[in-house]
Amino acid sequence: MSTTTQSATKDIPRGLAGVIVAETTVSDVRGAEGFYQYRDRSAIELAASATFEDAWQLLVTGETATGASRAGFAARVAAAAGRRGDIDAVVDAVASATPEVLAGLAAAWPLLGARRGIRPLYDLDEDQRLDDAIAFGASTPVLVGALWRRGRGEAALPGLDGRGLVANYLYQVTGAEPDEETERALTTYLIAVMDHGFNASTFTARVIASTGADAAACLAGALGALTGPLHGGAPSRALDGLDAVGSADRIEPWIRGELAAGRRLMGFGHAVYRTADPRAELMKRVALRTGGPRVELAVRFQETAERMLAEAKPGRELHANVEFWAALVMERCGLPRSMFTPTFAVARTIGWTAHILEQARDPKIIRPSARYVGPQVRAAAA
């Protein structure tokens, strides 16, 4: 690359870090402060106290769940979830092709949309778009649970009467009715990761939504981005590190070996936060409250890893991120590692649909430009 070309590209941040590409009222992440919010609420406060359904309503409608608004939203969710025959037919079709839950979900959304006759966002009014968003939000945990069970050769379990979405999801995946502490622990995680600014998968969903495509296409594209290990595929890898260490006396030599080999410590560092990840701090409190055999080892691992990362990479703020502590919480809730990323997807579907709805209100397609830095056109040979 020529000196001129190098100079010309200096104003393009790698990964578009810090580049403002749109305005949003869905959520805000302030990385320097270690703070993020959903609409007009602190996301951490919401995750610590709200139900999944109330946080869902806030994100996709902008309304605080109180009185009649909560009842109205619940009625729309019930109507969407009631079409179980569509879900069963889609699971039958997808499970015969793959036992993998994420691959199955990526195929299931468009199939479900086709069965229900969903149309492009471009052709719908605001209320019709909201119906589709709620339908996919309600269907996703049911699809994920059913795909998991079918992949293991088991039939879906009947729903738990009087229990919410989170309890029913845990019941499908684990086969056991969860107690209130377990339900609360997973609820806290799911709300904490429902949305997080213009992350890779959310931006993907918005790009597709800007074309006027249907909601299923937007979600399938977002899920493709989420499967990358650098985005949503790392929670189980964080546990792999604890497995490799095994005991507290092996933490430091193992981390030293990983850093010397140039390998990344999964569960540490974040693209936005330059201080402690508030989601990690929240999930650490949940993990300490719920307990488990790994918690003490995880505390020691975090302390040692952050100290050694500070020594090895001075000037960089590399702290435990949400995936490190979320992995322990999900394991404690009885979820197998292969279901960590699908569970993340259950939560993030809510944020994706909120952003899809917002983007659909803007008739302008997202179409950035690129600066060409390849060779110049050569003259044709004589």
PyMOL commands that set and color helices and strands:
alter all, ss='L'
color gray80, all
select helices_A, chain A and resi 3-8+14-16+43-49+52-61+67-81+84-95+101-116+121-123+126-151+165-174+180-192+200-210+215-226+235-245+248-260+278-290+295-312+322-332+337-360
alter helices_A, ss='H'
color red, helices_A
select strands_A, chain A and resi 27-30+35-38+41-42
alter strands_A, ss='S'
color yellow, strands_A
deselect
rebuild
show_as cartoon
